Amino acid sequence: MSIVISPLTKDDFPTLIEWAEDEKILLQWAGPYFKYPLTNAQLAEYLAPTRHKDPVRFAFRALDEADLMVGMAELNVVDRTNETATLCRIFVDKNRRGRGLADSIIKQVISYGFDILKLNRIDLKVFTYNSTAIKCYEKLGFVREGMMRKVCKFNNEYWDCYVYSMLGNEWEARRK
Ligand SMILES: CC(C)(COP(=O)(O)OP(=O)(O)OC[C@H]1O[C@@H](n2cnc3c(N)ncnc32)[C@H](O)[C@@H]1OP(=O)(O)O)[C@@H](O)C(=O)NCCC(=O)NCCS
């Protein structure tokens, strides 16, 4: 299955809204940035910075061979001085999971970060209970830096998150 990433557009909003089917999945996927239920207005505001000059946000959709949207991912807080960015809002359509799509999407997005944007470091945060996502990141070579305790509150439960990163030279070494 060949998956190709391209910039997210407003035509993709209905799919994103469908994917954000409950409050927990929206929080797990996108952090507290969006409020449930996800709306076109929130997404339009989210997408606006991607059109700025030297954007700090790059939002990607992933299309399959039939041009169906199967996932998304983002590079955010792109800092050209320190050559850093944060990988976030990774999602794969729940009917298409477990087939390596996240792996393919993330590889393309980090390649964009290191090769096109010339970054030196890409980090990410993941809730500690999200073992599927953690498995993906570790398989790709992200290195766990530590844990942030009780960063998020959901239904009277506090969630911890791990911080992971990958450096440009680690990406280069993995590619060989
Ligand atoms: C996390 C997510 C993007 C992974 O997508 P995916 O396309 O299914 O991922 P992949 O198929 O590339 O890899 C999944 C890996 O996790 C493994 N896995 C699946 N369920 C697992 C579980 N409960 N515990 C541990 N590993 C698990 C799979 O076996 C696979 O590993 P393998 O390639 O060695 O077999 C997807 O589950 C998703 O969209 N989740 C909801 C949103 C989310 O949590 N995003 C991450 C925010 S940080």
PDBQT file of the ligand as one rigid body, heavy atoms in Angstrom, charges set to zero:
ROOT
HETATM    1  C1  LIG A 201      -1.304   5.446  16.964  1.00  0.00    +0.000 C 
HETATM    2  C2  LIG A 201      -1.798   5.198  15.531  1.00  0.00    +0.000 C 
HETATM    3  C3  LIG A 201      -1.523   6.447  14.702  1.00  0.00    +0.000 C 
HETATM    4  C4  LIG A 201      -1.036   3.988  14.965  1.00  0.00    +0.000 C 
HETATM    5  O1  LIG A 201      -1.465   3.795  13.618  1.00  0.00    +0.000 OA
HETATM    6  P1  LIG A 201      -1.224   2.418  12.829  1.00  0.00    +0.000 P 
HETATM    7  O2  LIG A 201      -1.260   2.699  11.383  1.00  0.00    +0.000 OA
HETATM    8  O3  LIG A 201      -2.159   1.395  13.362  1.00  0.00    +0.000 OA
HETATM    9  O4  LIG A 201       0.258   2.070  13.283  1.00  0.00    +0.000 OA
HETATM   10  P2  LIG A 201       1.218   1.000  12.629  1.00  0.00    +0.000 P 
HETATM   11  O5  LIG A 201       0.407  -0.070  11.955  1.00  0.00    +0.000 OA
HETATM   12  O6  LIG A 201       2.251   1.722  11.814  1.00  0.00    +0.000 OA
HETATM   13  O7  LIG A 201       1.950   0.425  13.916  1.00  0.00    +0.000 OA
HETATM   14  C5  LIG A 201       1.212  -0.018  14.999  1.00  0.00    +0.000 C 
HETATM   15  C6  LIG A 201       2.155  -0.868  15.848  1.00  0.00    +0.000 C 
HETATM   16  O8  LIG A 201       1.618  -0.953  17.143  1.00  0.00    +0.000 OA
HETATM   17  C7  LIG A 201       1.381  -2.322  17.451  1.00  0.00    +0.000 C 
HETATM   18  N1  LIG A 201       0.224  -2.356  18.332  1.00  0.00    +0.000 N 
HETATM   19  C8  LIG A 201      -1.077  -2.368  18.002  1.00  0.00    +0.000 A 
HETATM   20  N2  LIG A 201      -1.816  -2.374  19.127  1.00  0.00    +0.000 NA
HETATM   21  C9  LIG A 201      -0.947  -2.362  20.174  1.00  0.00    +0.000 A 
HETATM   22  C10 LIG A 201      -1.083  -2.372  21.592  1.00  0.00    +0.000 A 
HETATM   23  N3  LIG A 201      -2.276  -2.374  22.180  1.00  0.00    +0.000 N 
HETATM   24  N4  LIG A 201       0.044  -2.342  22.352  1.00  0.00    +0.000 NA
HETATM   25  C11 LIG A 201       1.276  -2.317  21.782  1.00  0.00    +0.000 A 
HETATM   26  N5  LIG A 201       1.465  -2.297  20.437  1.00  0.00    +0.000 NA
HETATM   27  C12 LIG A 201       0.371  -2.324  19.657  1.00  0.00    +0.000 A 
HETATM   28  C13 LIG A 201       1.190  -2.999  16.131  1.00  0.00    +0.000 C 
HETATM   29  O9  LIG A 201       1.444  -4.387  16.212  1.00  0.00    +0.000 OA
HETATM   30  C14 LIG A 201       2.218  -2.282  15.291  1.00  0.00    +0.000 C 
HETATM   31  O10 LIG A 201       3.528  -2.764  15.538  1.00  0.00    +0.000 OA
HETATM   32  P3  LIG A 201       4.266  -3.732  14.449  1.00  0.00    +0.000 P 
HETATM   33  O11 LIG A 201       4.418  -2.886  13.198  1.00  0.00    +0.000 OA
HETATM   34  O12 LIG A 201       5.565  -4.063  15.072  1.00  0.00    +0.000 OA
HETATM   35  O13 LIG A 201       3.334  -4.879  14.258  1.00  0.00    +0.000 OA
HETATM   36  C15 LIG A 201      -3.314   4.842  15.519  1.00  0.00    +0.000 C 
HETATM   37  O14 LIG A 201      -3.542   3.803  16.426  1.00  0.00    +0.000 OA
HETATM   38  C16 LIG A 201      -4.220   6.018  15.841  1.00  0.00    +0.000 C 
HETATM   39  O15 LIG A 201      -4.584   6.810  14.979  1.00  0.00    +0.000 OA
HETATM   40  N6  LIG A 201      -4.620   6.157  17.131  1.00  0.00    +0.000 N 
HETATM   41  C17 LIG A 201      -5.526   7.216  17.544  1.00  0.00    +0.000 C 
HETATM   42  C18 LIG A 201      -4.829   8.578  17.575  1.00  0.00    +0.000 C 
HETATM   43  C19 LIG A 201      -3.549   8.552  18.397  1.00  0.00    +0.000 C 
HETATM   44  O16 LIG A 201      -3.502   7.977  19.479  1.00  0.00    +0.000 OA
HETATM   45  N7  LIG A 201      -2.509   9.206  17.873  1.00  0.00    +0.000 N 
HETATM   46  C20 LIG A 201      -1.235   9.308  18.526  1.00  0.00    +0.000 C 
HETATM   47  C21 LIG A 201      -1.157  10.544  19.314  1.00  0.00    +0.000 C 
HETATM   48  S1  LIG A 201       0.421  10.704  20.147  1.00  0.00    +0.000 SA
ENDROOT
TORSDOF 0
